[in-house]
Amino acid sequence: MIKAASHNIDVVVKYYQDGRFIPLYLLWDDDTKYKIDRITAIQEGASLKYGLQGKRFTCLIQNQYRFLFFNGRSWSICPID
């Protein structure tokens, strides 16, 4: 499903009136749609290994945990090492 490196992706997001937002689905380059089964943590964070920073979502996607980062403009995904 997801390669073992950082990857910019499109994400379907639910926005709430109070400003919160939650990612629901990943849209891969080939238009494959992956449901985010669970979000186990949300925090400000960084991945020095992949050069990512911003709001970090720890997600369970098809029985695999991944970090999903939102930097205010774009979304990126990377494995949890």
N, C-alpha and C positions, 0 to 999 in steps of 0.2 A: 504494500500500500504506500507507505511513506518512506522516502529515501533517508539515508543516515546523515544528512547534512541540512543546514539551514536552507529554507526555501520560502520565497515570497508567494503568497496565495491570496485568493479571494475568499471572503468569509460572509456568510449570512448571519446577521446580528439582530437581536431583539433589543430595542431601545425603550426604556421606561421614561415616564414623564418627569421623574425626579433626577434624571441625568445618568442613571445606571444603565449599563448595557451588558449583554451576555451573548457570546458567540454560540450559534446553534449548529451550523454546518460548515464544512470546508468544501470549497469548490476547486478541484485540482485542474491542472493545465489542460487535460483532455476532457474537461467538463464532467468528470466523475464527481459525485456528491457524497461526502462522508458525514454521517451524523456524529456530533459530539455527544457521546453517551452520558458523560458526567464531567463536571468541573469540580475538582477536589480542593483547589486553592486559587485565590486571586490576590496578587500583591504586586507592588512595584519591584522590578527586578532586572537583572542583566545576565547575559551569557557571554563571558569574555571569550570563550572558545569560538563562538559563532559571531561575535560582534553585534549582538542584539541587546536592546534595552527598551524599557517602557513598562506598560502594564502587562504582567505575566500571568497567564492562565495555565494551571496544571490541568490537563484534559485527559480523559480516557476515551480513546477512539479505537474501536474494533479490538478491544482487549489489550491495547498498547497505550502506555502513558507518554504524553508529549507535552512540551512547553509551547504555548501559543502566545506570541508577543504582539502587542499593538503599540506602535510608537506615536500615535496621534494622527497618522496619515495612512499607514499601511500595516498589513498583517504578515507575520513570518512564523514558521513552525520549525522546531528542531527537536531532536531526541533528548531524553533525559539521560545524562551520563552519570 
